Amino acid sequence: MQDTKYISYEQSGVSIDAGDEMVRQIKSCVASTFGPRVIESRNAFAGMFRLDYDERLFKRNFKNPVLVACTDGVGSKVKLAGKIKKFDTVGIDLVAMSVNDMLVQGAEPLFFLDYLAVNKLEPKIITEMIKGVAAGCRMADCALIGGETAEMPDTYSKGDFDMAGFAVGIVERKKIITGKNVSKGDVILGLASSGLHSNGYSLVRNICFKKAALKITDTLDELDGSVLGDTLLEPTRIYVRPIVKLLSKYKVKRIVHGMAHITGGGLVGNIPRVLPKDCNALIRKSSWPTPKIFTFLQKAGPVEEAEMFKVFNMGIGFVLIVAEDFANSIAKKLSRFGEKVYKIGRITTGTGKVILK
């Protein structure tokens, strides 16, 4: 009688044991993001978070709270992380892309969830990714209350992975910022980016590794001797603390009229999202220093300047449109909070466009 040859899940490319080991390794870094409002439950199927505020711990008074939700990914920046074998910084990127988006509405993040999809589940690598996500959550003062890791050998090639993040925040309804109060004469303040952030990486890889035939380990004089891979993987700046602090300073005066997170589309694509139809944003390109990575990419491409501003943040990662009379005091406060702040333009009459000069 012929023996039956059984097959297993692991023989099909998915290891339950590796998943269990990964969960064991990430528990402490995930718990490092918890505050008193996270309700911990052993082996829970979902994360739980208290919406009520204890006044002894949190100086908040929401009368009509609105929940704000965002989701985003890191795009093809994950390919560079895989190439360099450095996986923690893209975790910070993942958090930044969602929490910076919700700031635009005046919301502060409460909690975050992540989704990782991989060809093969390697606990050491996944742990490094989650450590990055946890670090980003701590920077954003939000809790990492859940996540999912999917091992899909038939969907992803060897070494490939993707990640997505989901953030939920809160804002008092009457304090939601939409851009409707933006008007002629308002000042546009720009907060410096940390570099490329998480957009334009398909173009970056085309320029660096196809056109210029560079290696990820090359050091470049154009980047002051920095290693190319390190510069390209610099994580996205998280603006939560300075913006939340700023908004708390002006609880009565509504002097921040609009904000924009400068992601894909650059200044010309993101600022119009908060402009009234009868206003333009006049941006002066010489009002802030252009980081060297952008100058290098533009020359190495070569890439037309208009295309650069359409794809990249060009050194400005977040924009505030504020009342003219308060522009100086707001800029000073943001500087004290650790941000590099530039007056990059003004609001003029127009048709809802960005004009670069």
C-alpha positions as CSV (number, residue, x, y, z in Angstrom):
1,M,0.0,0.0,0.0
2,Q,1.4,3.4,-1.1
3,D,2.0,5.9,1.7
4,T,0.0,9.1,1.4
5,K,2.3,12.2,1.0
6,Y,0.7,15.1,2.8
7,I,1.6,18.7,2.1
8,S,1.7,21.5,4.6
9,Y,1.1,25.3,4.8
10,E,4.9,25.8,5.4
11,Q,5.7,23.7,2.3
12,S,3.4,26.1,0.4
13,G,5.6,29.0,1.5
14,V,3.8,30.3,4.7
15,S,5.3,29.7,8.2
16,I,2.9,30.0,11.1
17,D,5.8,29.4,13.5
18,A,7.7,32.4,12.0
19,G,4.6,34.5,12.4
20,D,4.4,33.6,16.1
21,E,8.1,34.4,16.6
22,M,7.6,37.8,15.0
23,V,4.7,38.6,17.3
24,R,6.8,37.7,20.3
25,Q,9.7,39.9,19.1
26,I,7.6,43.0,18.5
27,K,5.5,43.1,21.6
28,S,7.8,45.3,23.7
29,C,8.3,48.0,21.0
30,V,4.6,48.1,20.2
31,A,3.8,48.5,23.9
32,S,6.3,51.4,24.1
33,T,3.7,53.5,22.2
34,F,0.9,52.8,24.6
35,G,-0.6,55.5,27.0
36,P,-3.3,55.2,29.7
37,R,-6.0,55.3,27.0
38,V,-5.0,52.1,25.4
39,I,-7.1,49.2,26.7
40,E,-4.8,46.2,26.7
41,S,-6.3,42.7,26.4
42,R,-4.3,39.5,26.1
43,N,-4.6,37.9,22.6
44,A,-7.3,40.3,21.6
45,F,-8.6,40.3,18.0
46,A,-8.8,44.1,17.8
47,G,-7.2,47.1,19.4
48,M,-9.1,49.2,21.9
49,F,-8.8,52.9,22.7
50,R,-10.6,55.1,25.2
51,L,-12.2,58.2,23.7
52,D,-12.8,59.9,27.1
53,Y,-10.1,62.1,28.5
54,D,-9.0,62.1,32.1
55,E,-8.5,65.8,32.9
56,R,-5.6,64.9,35.3
57,L,-3.7,63.4,32.4
58,F,-5.0,65.2,29.3
59,K,-5.8,68.9,29.1
60,R,-8.6,68.5,26.6
61,N,-12.3,69.5,26.5
62,F,-14.0,68.2,23.4
63,K,-17.6,69.2,23.3
64,N,-18.3,68.0,19.8
65,P,-15.4,65.7,18.8
66,V,-15.0,64.6,15.2
67,L,-12.9,61.5,14.3
68,V,-10.5,61.9,11.4
69,A,-9.0,59.0,9.5
70,C,-6.2,58.6,7.0
71,T,-4.5,55.8,5.1
72,D,-1.3,55.9,3.0
73,G,1.8,53.9,2.1
74,V,5.4,54.5,1.4
75,G,5.4,53.8,-2.4
76,S,8.5,52.5,-4.1
77,K,10.7,53.8,-1.3
78,V,10.4,50.3,0.0
79,K,12.5,49.0,-2.9
80,L,15.4,51.1,-1.7
81,A,15.0,49.8,1.8
82,G,15.1,46.3,0.5
83,K,18.2,47.0,-1.6
84,I,20.1,48.5,1.3
85,K,18.7,46.0,3.8
86,K,17.7,48.8,6.1
87,F,14.1,48.5,7.1
88,D,13.4,50.7,10.2
89,T,13.3,54.2,8.5
90,V,10.4,53.3,6.2
91,G,8.4,52.5,9.3
92,I,8.8,56.1,10.3
93,D,7.8,57.2,6.8
94,L,4.7,55.0,7.0
95,V,3.4,56.8,10.1
96,A,4.4,60.3,8.9
97,M,2.4,60.0,5.6
98,S,-0.9,59.6,7.5
99,V,-0.4,61.7,10.6
100,N,0.9,64.7,8.7
101,D,-2.2,64.4,6.4
102,M,-4.6,64.6,9.3
103,L,-2.8,67.6,10.8
104,V,-4.1,69.6,7.8
105,Q,-7.6,69.4,9.2
106,G,-6.4,70.5,12.6
107,A,-6.6,67.0,14.1
108,E,-4.2,65.3,16.4
109,P,-3.6,61.5,16.0
110,L,-4.9,59.0,18.5
111,F,-3.8,55.6,17.2
112,F,-2.3,53.9,14.2
113,L,-2.4,50.4,12.6
114,D,-0.1,48.9,10.0
115,Y,-0.3,46.3,7.3
116,L,2.8,44.6,5.9
117,A,2.8,42.2,2.9
118,V,5.9,40.1,2.3
119,N,7.2,37.3,0.1
120,K,8.7,35.5,3.1
121,L,8.2,36.3,6.7
122,E,11.6,36.8,8.3
123,P,11.1,37.8,12.0
124,K,14.3,39.8,12.3
125,I,13.4,42.0,9.3
126,I,9.7,42.4,10.3
127,T,10.8,43.4,13.8
128,E,13.0,46.1,12.3
129,M,10.1,47.5,10.3
130,I,7.8,47.5,13.3
131,K,10.4,49.2,15.4
132,G,10.4,52.0,12.9
133,V,6.6,52.2,12.9
134,A,6.7,52.3,16.7
135,A,9.3,55.0,16.6
136,G,7.1,57.1,14.3
137,C,4.1,56.6,16.6
138,R,6.1,57.9,19.5
139,M,7.2,60.9,17.5
140,A,3.5,61.5,16.6
141,D,2.2,60.8,20.2
142,C,-0.1,58.1,19.0
143,A,-0.5,54.5,19.9
144,L,0.2,51.5,17.7
145,I,-2.8,49.4,18.6
146,G,-2.9,46.8,15.8
147,G,-1.5,45.5,12.7
148,E,-1.4,42.6,10.1
149,T,1.5,40.9,8.5
150,A,0.7,38.8,5.4
151,E,3.1,36.2,4.0
152,M,2.3,35.8,0.3
153,P,5.0,33.9,-1.7
154,D,2.8,33.7,-4.8
155,T,2.1,37.4,-4.9
156,Y,5.5,39.0,-4.1
157,S,8.9,38.2,-5.5
158,K,11.8,37.2,-3.3
159,G,12.9,40.1,-1.2
160,D,9.9,42.3,-2.1
161,F,7.4,43.8,0.4
162,D,4.9,46.5,0.7
163,M,3.4,48.4,3.7
164,A,0.3,50.5,4.4
165,G,-0.7,52.5,7.4
166,F,-4.0,53.7,8.9
167,A,-4.3,56.5,11.4
168,V,-7.3,57.8,13.4
169,G,-7.3,61.2,15.1
170,I,-9.6,63.7,16.7
171,V,-10.6,67.4,16.3
172,E,-13.2,69.7,17.9
173,R,-15.8,70.2,15.1
174,K,-15.7,74.0,15.3
175,K,-11.9,73.9,15.1
176,I,-11.7,71.9,11.8
177,I,-9.4,73.7,9.4
178,T,-10.6,73.5,5.7
179,G,-9.1,76.5,4.0
180,K,-12.4,78.4,3.7
181,N,-11.0,81.3,5.7
182,V,-7.9,81.8,3.4
183,S,-8.0,85.3,2.0
184,K,-6.0,87.8,0.1
185,G,-3.0,89.1,2.1
186,D,-2.5,85.9,4.2
187,V,1.1,84.8,4.6
188,I,2.3,81.4,3.5
189,L,4.8,79.8,5.9
190,G,6.8,76.7,4.9
191,L,8.3,74.2,7.3
192,A,11.5,72.5,6.1
193,S,11.4,68.9,4.9
194,S,14.0,66.4,5.9
195,G,14.7,65.5,2.2
196,L,12.7,63.6,-0.3
197,H,10.2,62.3,2.2
198,S,8.2,59.5,0.5
199,N,7.4,60.7,-2.9
200,G,9.0,60.6,-6.4
201,Y,11.1,57.5,-5.8
202,S,10.3,56.0,-9.2
203,L,11.9,59.1,-10.8
204,V,14.7,59.0,-8.2
205,R,15.6,55.4,-9.0
206,N,15.5,56.1,-12.7
207,I,17.9,59.0,-12.4
208,C,20.3,57.5,-9.9
209,F,20.5,53.8,-10.9
210,K,19.7,53.9,-14.7
211,K,20.7,57.3,-16.0
212,A,23.6,58.0,-13.7
213,A,24.5,54.3,-13.1
214,L,25.3,55.0,-9.5
215,K,25.5,52.5,-6.7
216,I,23.5,52.7,-3.5
217,T,26.8,52.8,-1.5
218,D,28.4,55.6,-3.5
219,T,29.4,58.8,-1.7
220,L,28.8,61.9,-3.7
221,D,30.6,65.3,-3.5
222,E,27.3,66.9,-4.6
223,L,25.8,65.6,-1.3
224,D,28.7,66.7,0.8
225,G,30.2,63.3,0.8
226,S,27.1,61.6,2.1
227,V,26.3,58.0,1.1
228,L,23.6,58.0,-1.6
229,G,21.5,55.3,0.1
230,D,21.5,57.1,3.4
231,T,20.3,60.4,1.8
232,L,17.6,58.6,-0.1
233,L,16.3,56.7,2.9
234,E,16.2,59.8,5.2
235,P,12.8,59.4,6.9
236,T,9.9,61.8,6.4
237,R,9.7,64.5,9.0
238,I,6.7,64.2,11.4
239,Y,5.2,67.6,12.1
240,V,2.6,66.6,14.8
241,R,4.1,68.0,17.9
242,P,4.9,71.6,16.6
243,I,1.5,71.9,14.9
244,V,-0.5,70.6,17.8
245,K,1.4,72.9,20.1
246,L,0.8,75.8,17.8
247,L,-2.9,75.2,17.5
248,S,-3.3,74.9,21.3
249,K,-1.7,78.3,21.7
250,Y,-4.4,79.9,19.6
251,K,-7.6,78.2,20.9
252,V,-9.8,81.3,20.5
253,K,-8.1,83.2,17.7
254,R,-8.6,81.3,14.4
255,I,-5.5,82.6,12.8
256,V,-4.3,79.5,11.0
257,H,-6.5,79.6,7.9
258,G,-5.2,76.6,6.0
259,M,-2.5,74.0,5.9
260,A,-1.1,71.5,3.4
261,H,1.1,68.4,3.7
262,I,3.5,68.6,0.7
263,T,3.5,65.1,-0.8
264,G,3.1,63.8,-4.3
265,G,2.3,66.8,-6.6
266,G,4.6,69.1,-4.6
267,L,3.7,72.7,-3.7
268,V,1.8,73.2,-7.0
269,G,-0.4,70.2,-6.5
270,N,-1.1,70.3,-2.7
271,I,-1.6,73.9,-1.8
272,P,-4.6,74.4,-4.3
273,R,-6.5,71.7,-2.2
274,V,-7.0,74.3,0.5
275,L,-7.3,77.5,-1.7
276,P,-10.7,79.2,-2.3
277,K,-11.6,79.4,-6.0
278,D,-10.9,83.2,-6.0
279,C,-7.4,83.0,-4.5
280,N,-3.9,82.2,-5.8
281,A,-0.8,81.3,-3.8
282,L,2.2,83.3,-4.9
283,I,5.3,81.3,-4.0
284,R,8.8,82.8,-4.2
285,K,11.3,80.0,-5.0
286,S,14.2,82.0,-3.6
287,S,12.7,82.3,-0.1
288,W,14.1,79.0,1.2
289,P,17.3,77.0,0.6
290,T,16.9,74.0,-1.8
291,P,18.4,70.9,-0.3
292,K,21.3,69.5,-2.3
293,I,19.5,66.2,-3.1
294,F,17.0,68.1,-5.3
295,T,19.8,70.1,-7.0
296,F,21.7,66.9,-7.7
297,L,18.6,65.1,-9.1
298,Q,17.6,68.0,-11.3
299,K,21.1,68.2,-12.9
300,A,21.7,64.4,-13.1
301,G,18.4,63.8,-14.9
302,P,18.3,66.3,-16.3
303,V,14.8,67.3,-15.1
304,E,13.0,70.5,-15.9
305,E,12.4,72.8,-13.0
306,A,8.6,72.7,-13.5
307,E,8.7,68.9,-13.3
308,M,10.8,69.0,-10.1
309,F,8.2,71.2,-8.4
310,K,5.4,68.9,-9.7
311,V,7.0,65.8,-8.3
312,F,9.1,66.7,-5.2
313,N,8.6,68.9,-2.1
314,M,11.8,70.8,-3.0
315,G,12.6,71.4,0.7
316,I,9.2,72.4,2.1
317,G,7.4,69.5,3.7
318,F,4.4,71.3,5.3
319,V,2.7,74.6,4.7
320,L,0.6,76.9,6.8
321,I,-1.5,79.8,5.5
322,V,-1.9,82.3,8.3
323,A,-3.3,85.7,9.1
324,E,-0.8,88.4,8.1
325,D,-0.8,90.2,11.5
326,F,0.2,86.9,13.3
327,A,2.7,85.5,10.8
328,N,5.8,86.7,12.6
329,S,4.7,85.4,16.0
330,I,3.6,82.0,14.5
331,A,7.0,81.7,12.8
332,K,8.8,82.4,16.0
333,K,6.8,79.9,17.9
334,L,7.4,77.2,15.3
335,S,11.1,78.0,15.4
336,R,11.1,77.5,19.2
337,F,9.4,74.2,18.7
338,G,12.4,73.1,16.6
339,E,11.2,73.8,13.1
340,K,13.0,75.6,10.3
341,V,10.4,78.1,9.1
342,Y,10.4,80.3,6.0
343,K,8.0,82.9,4.7
344,I,7.6,81.5,1.2
345,G,4.7,83.5,-0.2
346,R,1.4,85.3,0.0
347,I,-2.2,84.8,-1.0
348,T,-3.4,87.0,-3.9
349,T,-6.6,87.2,-5.8
350,G,-6.8,84.5,-8.5
351,T,-8.3,81.2,-9.6
352,G,-7.2,78.7,-7.1
353,K,-3.7,78.1,-8.5
354,V,-0.1,78.2,-7.3
355,I,2.2,80.7,-9.0
356,L,5.9,80.1,-8.7
357,K,8.2,83.1,-9.1
